[in-house]
Amino acid sequence: TFRDGVRDGPYEYYHENGQLEVKTTFENGEYDGPWETYHENGQLESKGTYKDGEKCGEWLEEGETVTYDPC
């Protein structure tokens, strides 16, 4: 969804094969909230949280746990 010309709210994007690729939320055009990405086969690729467009807290990235500043 859009508000005042910028993305705002839930967002999903799909691979060409129909599998979910990205599931996230926007607030005022910035990533804000849970973030998940998936490979074409449906396997989880990355998972974490954004706050005001910045990664925060604990993330799973390429099979590794990465910690960013707290949310």
Biopython code that builds the backbone (N, CA, C, O; Angstrom):
import numpy as np
from Bio.PDB.StructureBuilder import StructureBuilder

atoms = [
    (1, "THR", "N", (0.832, -1.182, 0.000)),
    (1, "THR", "CA", (0.000, 0.000, 0.000)),
    (1, "THR", "C", (0.877, 1.246, 0.000)),
    (1, "THR", "O", (2.051, 1.197, 0.368)),
    (2, "PHE", "N", (0.296, 2.348, -0.414)),
    (2, "PHE", "CA", (1.001, 3.620, -0.452)),
    (2, "PHE", "C", (0.243, 4.655, 0.356)),
    (2, "PHE", "O", (-0.985, 4.624, 0.426)),
    (3, "ARG", "N", (0.976, 5.568, 0.962)),
    (3, "ARG", "CA", (0.387, 6.712, 1.651)),
    (3, "ARG", "C", (1.209, 7.932, 1.257)),
    (3, "ARG", "O", (2.427, 7.953, 1.436)),
    (4, "ASP", "N", (0.552, 8.928, 0.730)),
    (4, "ASP", "CA", (1.221, 10.151, 0.263)),
    (4, "ASP", "C", (2.360, 9.847, -0.707)),
    (4, "ASP", "O", (3.400, 10.504, -0.681)),
    (5, "GLY", "N", (2.153, 8.843, -1.563)),
    (5, "GLY", "CA", (3.112, 8.522, -2.608)),
    (5, "GLY", "C", (4.282, 7.649, -2.192)),
    (5, "GLY", "O", (5.157, 7.377, -3.014)),
    (6, "VAL", "N", (4.329, 7.196, -0.932)),
    (6, "VAL", "CA", (5.417, 6.317, -0.480)),
    (6, "VAL", "C", (4.829, 5.030, 0.086)),
    (6, "VAL", "O", (3.691, 5.010, 0.556)),
    (7, "ARG", "N", (5.609, 3.963, 0.038)),
    (7, "ARG", "CA", (5.143, 2.680, 0.576)),
    (7, "ARG", "C", (4.871, 2.811, 2.067)),
    (7, "ARG", "O", (5.622, 3.450, 2.804)),
    (8, "ASP", "N", (3.777, 2.186, 2.490)),
    (8, "ASP", "CA", (3.409, 2.221, 3.895)),
    (8, "ASP", "C", (2.513, 1.020, 4.161)),
    (8, "ASP", "O", (1.400, 0.937, 3.642)),
    (9, "GLY", "N", (3.005, 0.093, 4.973)),
    (9, "GLY", "CA", (2.225, -1.090, 5.304)),
    (9, "GLY", "C", (2.917, -2.369, 4.859)),
    (9, "GLY", "O", (4.081, -2.342, 4.460)),
    (10, "PRO", "N", (2.204, -3.493, 4.926)),
    (10, "PRO", "CA", (2.775, -4.800, 4.564)),
    (10, "PRO", "C", (3.196, -4.842, 3.096)),
    (10, "PRO", "O", (2.586, -4.202, 2.240)),
    (11, "TYR", "N", (4.259, -5.616, 2.825)),
    (11, "TYR", "CA", (4.785, -5.738, 1.465)),
    (11, "TYR", "C", (5.255, -7.171, 1.249)),
    (11, "TYR", "O", (5.955, -7.735, 2.090)),
    (12, "GLU", "N", (4.871, -7.752, 0.126)),
    (12, "GLU", "CA", (5.362, -9.078, -0.274)),
    (12, "GLU", "C", (5.780, -9.015, -1.732)),
    (12, "GLU", "O", (5.140, -8.351, -2.548)),
    (13, "TYR", "N", (6.862, -9.716, -2.049)),
    (13, "TYR", "CA", (7.378, -9.793, -3.419)),
    (13, "TYR", "C", (7.662, -11.265, -3.696)),
    (13, "TYR", "O", (8.114, -11.993, -2.812)),
    (14, "TYR", "N", (7.394, -11.701, -4.933)),
    (14, "TYR", "CA", (7.491, -13.120, -5.262)),
    (14, "TYR", "C", (8.506, -13.383, -6.369)),
    (14, "TYR", "O", (8.686, -12.568, -7.274)),
    (15, "HIS", "N", (9.171, -14.546, -6.278)),
    (15, "HIS", "CA", (10.029, -15.028, -7.361)),
    (15, "HIS", "C", (9.158, -15.319, -8.583)),
    (15, "HIS", "O", (7.941, -15.459, -8.461)),
    (16, "GLU", "N", (9.774, -15.410, -9.749)),
    (16, "GLU", "CA", (9.031, -15.720, -10.972)),
    (16, "GLU", "C", (8.287, -17.045, -10.883)),
    (16, "GLU", "O", (7.263, -17.232, -11.540)),
    (17, "ASN", "N", (8.805, -17.976, -10.062)),
    (17, "ASN", "CA", (8.157, -19.280, -9.943)),
    (17, "ASN", "C", (6.974, -19.269, -8.966)),
    (17, "ASN", "O", (6.366, -20.309, -8.713)),
    (18, "GLY", "N", (6.653, -18.093, -8.420)),
    (18, "GLY", "CA", (5.515, -17.977, -7.519)),
    (18, "GLY", "C", (5.844, -18.107, -6.047)),
    (18, "GLY", "O", (4.994, -17.844, -5.197)),
    (19, "GLN", "N", (7.074, -18.511, -5.729)),
    (19, "GLN", "CA", (7.488, -18.620, -4.330)),
    (19, "GLN", "C", (7.726, -17.224, -3.739)),
    (19, "GLN", "O", (8.220, -16.326, -4.421)),
    (20, "LEU", "N", (7.373, -17.060, -2.478)),
    (20, "LEU", "CA", (7.606, -15.809, -1.770)),
    (20, "LEU", "C", (9.096, -15.501, -1.738)),
    (20, "LEU", "O", (9.900, -16.377, -1.419)),
    (21, "GLU", "N", (9.480, -14.258, -2.065)),
    (21, "GLU", "CA", (10.885, -13.844, -2.020)),
    (21, "GLU", "C", (11.149, -12.908, -0.837)),
    (21, "GLU", "O", (12.128, -13.083, -0.111)),
    (22, "VAL", "N", (10.281, -11.923, -0.646)),
    (22, "VAL", "CA", (10.461, -10.944, 0.432)),
    (22, "VAL", "C", (9.129, -10.714, 1.126)),
    (22, "VAL", "O", (8.088, -10.591, 0.481)),
    (23, "LYS", "N", (9.178, -10.658, 2.450)),
    (23, "LYS", "CA", (8.008, -10.296, 3.240)),
    (23, "LYS", "C", (8.479, -9.296, 4.289)),
    (23, "LYS", "O", (9.336, -9.610, 5.115)),
    (24, "THR", "N", (7.913, -8.085, 4.252)),
    (24, "THR", "CA", (8.338, -7.042, 5.166)),
    (24, "THR", "C", (7.230, -6.026, 5.361)),
    (24, "THR", "O", (6.108, -6.215, 4.893)),
    (25, "THR", "N", (7.553, -4.961, 6.048)),
    (25, "THR", "CA", (6.618, -3.868, 6.280)),
    (25, "THR", "C", (7.342, -2.546, 6.061)),
    (25, "THR", "O", (8.511, -2.392, 6.415)),
    (26, "PHE", "N", (6.627, -1.603, 5.472)),
    (26, "PHE", "CA", (7.155, -0.255, 5.294)),
    (26, "PHE", "C", (6.405, 0.707, 6.199)),
    (26, "PHE", "O", (5.224, 0.521, 6.491)),
    (27, "GLU", "N", (7.113, 1.737, 6.637)),
    (27, "GLU", "CA", (6.478, 2.850, 7.327)),
    (27, "GLU", "C", (7.100, 4.124, 6.779)),
    (27, "GLU", "O", (8.307, 4.337, 6.895)),
    (28, "ASN", "N", (6.273, 4.963, 6.185)),
    (28, "ASN", "CA", (6.741, 6.205, 5.573)),
    (28, "ASN", "C", (7.867, 5.973, 4.565)),
    (28, "ASN", "O", (8.815, 6.756, 4.495)),
    (29, "GLY", "N", (7.758, 4.894, 3.786)),
    (29, "GLY", "CA", (8.722, 4.616, 2.729)),
    (29, "GLY", "C", (9.994, 3.920, 3.173)),
    (29, "GLY", "O", (10.874, 3.669, 2.349)),
    (30, "GLU", "N", (10.116, 3.600, 4.458)),
    (30, "GLU", "CA", (11.312, 2.928, 4.989)),
    (30, "GLU", "C", (10.924, 1.546, 5.515)),
    (30, "GLU", "O", (9.809, 1.338, 5.992)),
    (31, "TYR", "N", (11.878, 0.597, 5.418)),
    (31, "TYR", "CA", (11.642, -0.700, 6.047)),
    (31, "TYR", "C", (11.451, -0.469, 7.536)),
    (31, "TYR", "O", (12.207, 0.277, 8.159)),
    (32, "ASP", "N", (10.439, -1.111, 8.105)),
    (32, "ASP", "CA", (10.179, -0.945, 9.525)),
    (32, "ASP", "C", (9.374, -2.143, 10.007)),
    (32, "ASP", "O", (8.194, -2.284, 9.685)),
    (33, "GLY", "N", (10.018, -2.994, 10.775)),
    (33, "GLY", "CA", (9.352, -4.186, 11.283)),
    (33, "GLY", "C", (10.048, -5.450, 10.807)),
    (33, "GLY", "O", (11.194, -5.402, 10.361)),
    (34, "PRO", "N", (9.359, -6.577, 10.901)),
    (34, "PRO", "CA", (9.953, -7.857, 10.508)),
    (34, "PRO", "C", (10.361, -7.883, 9.031)),
    (34, "PRO", "O", (9.719, -7.264, 8.183)),
    (35, "TRP", "N", (11.433, -8.608, 8.748)),
    (35, "TRP", "CA", (11.968, -8.763, 7.391)),
    (35, "TRP", "C", (12.302, -10.232, 7.203)),
    (35, "TRP", "O", (12.962, -10.838, 8.047)),
    (36, "GLU", "N", (11.846, -10.805, 6.095)),
    (36, "GLU", "CA", (12.200, -12.186, 5.755)),
    (36, "GLU", "C", (12.451, -12.262, 4.260)),
    (36, "GLU", "O", (11.710, -11.674, 3.472)),
    (37, "THR", "N", (13.506, -12.994, 3.860)),
    (37, "THR", "CA", (13.722, -13.287, 2.448)),
    (37, "THR", "C", (13.862, -14.793, 2.291)),
    (37, "THR", "O", (14.309, -15.500, 3.194)),
    (38, "TYR", "N", (13.457, -15.264, 1.092)),
    (38, "TYR", "CA", (13.445, -16.695, 0.813)),
    (38, "TYR", "C", (14.102, -16.982, -0.528)),
    (38, "TYR", "O", (14.016, -16.181, -1.459)),
    (39, "HIS", "N", (14.761, -18.136, -0.616)),
    (39, "HIS", "CA", (15.312, -18.622, -1.879)),
    (39, "HIS", "C", (14.163, -19.085, -2.776)),
    (39, "HIS", "O", (13.035, -19.243, -2.309)),
    (40, "GLU", "N", (14.446, -19.299, -4.052)),
    (40, "GLU", "CA", (13.421, -19.749, -4.997)),
    (40, "GLU", "C", (12.786, -21.070, -4.597)),
    (40, "GLU", "O", (11.647, -21.348, -4.972)),
    (41, "ASN", "N", (13.516, -21.897, -3.832)),
    (41, "ASN", "CA", (12.972, -23.186, -3.408)),
    (41, "ASN", "C", (12.121, -23.080, -2.135)),
    (41, "ASN", "O", (11.634, -24.088, -1.623)),
    (42, "GLY", "N", (11.946, -21.845, -1.628)),
    (42, "GLY", "CA", (11.118, -21.636, -0.448)),
    (42, "GLY", "C", (11.872, -21.646, 0.862)),
    (42, "GLY", "O", (11.288, -21.361, 1.908)),
    (43, "GLN", "N", (13.177, -21.973, 0.832)),
    (43, "GLN", "CA", (13.979, -22.002, 2.055)),
    (43, "GLN", "C", (14.277, -20.582, 2.528)),
    (43, "GLN", "O", (14.530, -19.693, 1.716)),
    (44, "LEU", "N", (14.246, -20.375, 3.835)),
    (44, "LEU", "CA", (14.550, -19.084, 4.433)),
    (44, "LEU", "C", (15.980, -18.672, 4.110)),
    (44, "LEU", "O", (16.903, -19.471, 4.268)),
    (45, "GLU", "N", (16.174, -17.436, 3.661)),
    (45, "GLU", "CA", (17.502, -16.902, 3.346)),
    (45, "GLU", "C", (17.982, -15.956, 4.441)),
    (45, "GLU", "O", (19.112, -16.071, 4.917)),
    (46, "SER", "N", (17.124, -15.026, 4.838)),
    (46, "SER", "CA", (17.493, -14.101, 5.908)),
    (46, "SER", "C", (16.241, -13.700, 6.677)),
    (46, "SER", "O", (15.122, -13.745, 6.166)),
    (47, "LYS", "N", (16.479, -13.303, 7.938)),
    (47, "LYS", "CA", (15.352, -12.932, 8.796)),
    (47, "LYS", "C", (15.857, -11.978, 9.863)),
    (47, "LYS", "O", (16.910, -12.202, 10.460)),
    (48, "GLY", "N", (15.103, -10.917, 10.100)),
    (48, "GLY", "CA", (15.484, -9.955, 11.126)),
    (48, "GLY", "C", (14.438, -8.868, 11.246)),
    (48, "GLY", "O", (13.281, -9.040, 10.863)),
    (49, "THR", "N", (14.876, -7.743, 11.787)),
    (49, "THR", "CA", (13.983, -6.620, 12.020)),
    (49, "THR", "C", (14.639, -5.327, 11.557)),
    (49, "THR", "O", (15.840, -5.119, 11.728)),
    (50, "TYR", "N", (13.820, -4.469, 10.968)),
    (50, "TYR", "CA", (14.255, -3.118, 10.614)),
    (50, "TYR", "C", (13.532, -2.130, 11.511)),
    (50, "TYR", "O", (12.390, -2.355, 11.910)),
    (51, "LYS", "N", (14.211, -1.029, 11.825)),
    (51, "LYS", "CA", (13.593, 0.097, 12.517)),
    (51, "LYS", "C", (14.066, 1.362, 11.824)),
    (51, "LYS", "O", (15.263, 1.645, 11.782)),
    (52, "ASP", "N", (13.124, 2.120, 11.281)),
    (52, "ASP", "CA", (13.447, 3.361, 10.572)),
    (52, "ASP", "C", (14.466, 3.147, 9.459)),
    (52, "ASP", "O", (15.348, 3.980, 9.253)),
    (53, "GLY", "N", (14.343, 2.020, 8.735)),
    (53, "GLY", "CA", (15.201, 1.754, 7.592)),
    (53, "GLY", "C", (16.548, 1.138, 7.923)),
    (53, "GLY", "O", (17.352, 0.916, 7.018)),
    (54, "GLU", "N", (16.823, 0.855, 9.193)),
    (54, "GLU", "CA", (18.107, 0.288, 9.621)),
    (54, "GLU", "C", (17.907, -1.094, 10.233)),
    (54, "GLU", "O", (16.947, -1.316, 10.972)),
    (55, "LYS", "N", (18.810, -2.022, 9.929)),
    (55, "LYS", "CA", (18.768, -3.336, 10.569)),
    (55, "LYS", "C", (19.041, -3.166, 12.052)),
    (55, "LYS", "O", (19.876, -2.357, 12.458)),
    (56, "CYS", "N", (18.316, -3.950, 12.863)),
    (56, "CYS", "CA", (18.545, -3.882, 14.304)),
    (56, "CYS", "C", (18.292, -5.245, 14.940)),
    (56, "CYS", "O", (17.577, -6.082, 14.390)),
    (57, "GLY", "N", (18.886, -5.445, 16.091)),
    (57, "GLY", "CA", (18.701, -6.690, 16.817)),
    (57, "GLY", "C", (19.425, -7.857, 16.160)),
    (57, "GLY", "O", (20.398, -7.671, 15.429)),
    (58, "GLU", "N", (18.940, -9.045, 16.430)),
    (58, "GLU", "CA", (19.561, -10.269, 15.927)),
    (58, "GLU", "C", (18.976, -10.658, 14.575)),
    (58, "GLU", "O", (17.759, -10.667, 14.393)),
    (59, "TRP", "N", (19.850, -10.977, 13.635)),
    (59, "TRP", "CA", (19.472, -11.367, 12.280)),
    (59, "TRP", "C", (20.054, -12.728, 11.940)),
    (59, "TRP", "O", (21.089, -13.122, 12.477)),
    (60, "LEU", "N", (19.390, -13.436, 11.056)),
    (60, "LEU", "CA", (19.932, -14.635, 10.424)),
    (60, "LEU", "C", (20.260, -14.228, 8.990)),
    (60, "LEU", "O", (19.367, -13.869, 8.222)),
    (61, "GLU", "N", (21.543, -14.286, 8.632)),
    (61, "GLU", "CA", (21.989, -13.902, 7.295)),
    (61, "GLU", "C", (22.917, -14.987, 6.753)),
    (61, "GLU", "O", (23.973, -15.258, 7.326)),
    (62, "GLU", "N", (22.515, -15.600, 5.651)),
    (62, "GLU", "CA", (23.315, -16.643, 5.003)),
    (62, "GLU", "C", (23.755, -17.720, 5.993)),
    (62, "GLU", "O", (24.901, -18.169, 5.966)),
    (63, "GLY", "N", (22.835, -18.126, 6.864)),
    (63, "GLY", "CA", (23.098, -19.194, 7.812)),
    (63, "GLY", "C", (23.862, -18.759, 9.057)),
    (63, "GLY", "O", (24.118, -19.579, 9.938)),
    (64, "GLU", "N", (24.221, -17.513, 9.142)),
    (64, "GLU", "CA", (24.967, -16.991, 10.283)),
    (64, "GLU", "C", (24.097, -16.042, 11.093)),
    (64, "GLU", "O", (23.246, -15.348, 10.537)),
    (65, "THR", "N", (24.306, -16.009, 12.398)),
    (65, "THR", "CA", (23.628, -15.045, 13.261)),
    (65, "THR", "C", (24.484, -13.786, 13.343)),
    (65, "THR", "O", (25.667, -13.840, 13.679)),
    (66, "VAL", "N", (23.867, -12.665, 13.035)),
    (66, "VAL", "CA", (24.545, -11.363, 13.081)),
    (66, "VAL", "C", (23.756, -10.473, 14.010)),
    (66, "VAL", "O", (22.527, -10.450, 13.960)),
    (67, "THR", "N", (24.459, -9.733, 14.868)),
    (67, "THR", "CA", (23.790, -8.861, 15.818)),
    (67, "THR", "C", (24.088, -7.400, 15.482)),
    (67, "THR", "O", (25.243, -6.999, 15.345)),
    (68, "TYR", "N", (23.027, -6.626, 15.356)),
    (68, "TYR", "CA", (23.111, -5.188, 15.112)),
    (68, "TYR", "C", (22.696, -4.463, 16.393)),
    (68, "TYR", "O", (22.287, -5.099, 17.366)),
    (69, "ASP", "N", (22.800, -3.148, 16.391)),
    (69, "ASP", "CA", (22.360, -2.370, 17.544)),
    (69, "ASP", "C", (20.924, -2.741, 17.897)),
    (69, "ASP", "O", (20.140, -3.069, 17.007)),
    (70, "PRO", "N", (20.563, -2.695, 19.179)),
    (70, "PRO", "CA", (19.193, -3.059, 19.573)),
    (70, "PRO", "C", (18.150, -2.182, 18.881)),
    (70, "PRO", "O", (18.411, -1.035, 18.517)),
    (71, "CYS", "N", (16.977, -2.756, 18.717)),
    (71, "CYS", "CA", (15.871, -2.014, 18.093)),
    (71, "CYS", "C", (15.272, -1.032, 19.081)),
    (71, "CYS", "O", (14.330, -0.314, 18.745)),
]
sb = StructureBuilder()
sb.init_structure("model")
sb.init_model(0)
sb.init_chain("A")
sb.init_seg("    ")
for serial, (resi, resn, name, xyz) in enumerate(atoms, 1):
    if name == "N":
        sb.init_residue(resn, " ", resi, " ")
    sb.init_atom(name, np.array(xyz, "f"), 0.0, 1.0, " ", f" {name:<3s}", serial, name[0])
structure = sb.get_structure()
